[in-house]
Amino acid sequence: MTLPGCARHLADSGPPEVHAVKVEDRAPAELTRCPVPPAGFPEDQNAWAVVPPAVRAAAIGLAAAYAEARAQLERLIQWETGETCPPGEPAR
Amino acid sequence: MKKLFGWVTGLDRGYLTLLVVAAAAAFLYVQWSKMAAERDDYRRFGELVCSAAGAELEAGTFKVKGPDGKVRTAKAARGQLCAQRIRALATYELETKSQSAEILAGALQAHNRKTEADAASARRSAEAARAAAAKMENANAAIGDDDRVGADWFNALNDVAGLRPPPGR
């Protein structure tokens, strides 16, 4: 014989209702904010400088690295939120 | 016939009848004992199953919500609560499985969509970077020995960085 008191009395609480739950762990909105690019170099007639080749190479490297990092971040944001970042407007 | 059973006479016949009745009673008793033992076994099994499912085998009461919204206590026959509970558990298992499968299928689809969208984005940015790099190379090659860079070079540099010149200048 089983002791009735030892049985788990779950029947009183009705049938279980919660089934499978989809869990979405979204990154905070602050982390998925699209980056705002700064304004670039001026491109008018007053834009000139004397830049030796080594400095030019460094500047080009910096520019390329910025573009690459930004593209990667925007892809990550798209992956996370499903929305593409708008083409960046230069900051005022 | 009389010759055959001639030796069964008087008292002997009474004993024989008693013997036959006793044998029948013994047979019935054995049958009944077996049935009782089996019944007890099933009952124990039922109690085991019900307590594992979290309900009682015995008759009891349960709460039902009437059409007027009031909660009433209703009587349940023996086994009814237990059967109800087991049915609910079976339904629960079935629904959980089908919902899980649905969610997993959805997650897989979402993953595939993301992968495709990301591949397209990667392709776009790689193409833009390649075009900008080619333009930069040309602009760099156009610089004379005086190392003086002008608007064209800065335009190419902005393209490499994915930047735009400041407005209104």
Interface residues (C-beta under 8 A of the other chain):
Chain A: M1 T2 P4 C6 A7 R8 H9 L10 A11 D12 G14 P15 P16 H19 A20 K22 P37 P38 A39 G40 F41 P42 E43 D44 Q45 N46 A47 W48 A49 V50 V51 P52 P53 R56 A59 I60 L62 A63 A64 Y66 A67 E68 R70 A71 E74 R75 Q78 W79 G82 T84 G88 E89 P90 R92
Chain B: R44 E47 L48 C50 S51 A53 G54 A55 E56 E58 F62 K63 L81 C82 Q84 R85 A88 L89 T91 Y92 E95 T96 Q99 S100 E102 I103 G106 A107 K114 A117 D118 S121 A122 S125 A129 A132 A133 M136 N140 I143 D146 D147 R148 V149 G150 A151 W153 F154 N155 L157 N158 V160 A161 G162 L163 R164 P165 P166 P167 R169
